[in-house]
Amino acid sequence: MILFLLYIYLIYVLFNNLINSNLNDFLKVRF
């Protein structure tokens, strides 16, 4: 159960980093 939660948390962090970096690049291009 704990490993499962850690796995979900890891995916969430990686996904969040991906979105944030993409948003930053998008904003740099737009503005």
C-alpha positions in Angstrom: 0.0 0.0 0.0 2.8 2.4 0.9 4.7 1.5 -2.2 1.6 2.1 -4.2 1.2 5.6 -2.7 4.9 6.4 -3.3 4.5 5.3 -6.9 1.5 7.6 -7.4 3.3 10.4 -5.8 6.4 9.9 -8.0 4.2 10.0 -11.1 2.4 13.1 -9.9 5.7 15.0 -9.2 7.1 14.0 -12.6 3.9 15.0 -14.4 3.8 18.3 -12.5 7.4 19.1 -13.4 6.6 18.3 -17.0 3.6 20.6 -17.1 5.4 23.4 -15.3 8.3 23.3 -17.6 6.0 23.3 -20.6 4.0 26.2 -19.3 7.2 28.2 -18.6 8.4 27.6 -22.2 4.9 28.4 -23.5 4.9 31.7 -21.5 8.4 32.6 -22.7 7.3 32.1 -26.3 4.0 34.0 -25.8 5.5 36.9 -23.9 
